[in-house]
């Protein structure tokens, strides 16, 4: 149960930070959470592909999720422009 709560908190924080980085504002708790969780998956895979492993620390998980969420928001912005 604690793992789920930590995942939700990391996802929400990562989505909020990615929203600040990409647009200057967050999207609300639920969208931030979704972006952060999907971003964590994307970030984990992208970083693994290029050989970066930060371990299972909270800071490493947050940074990984933020990187993935920024990538996700960037791809979405490219799609919306077309």
Helices and strands as residue ranges (DSSP letters): H 2-22, H 29-49, H 58-81
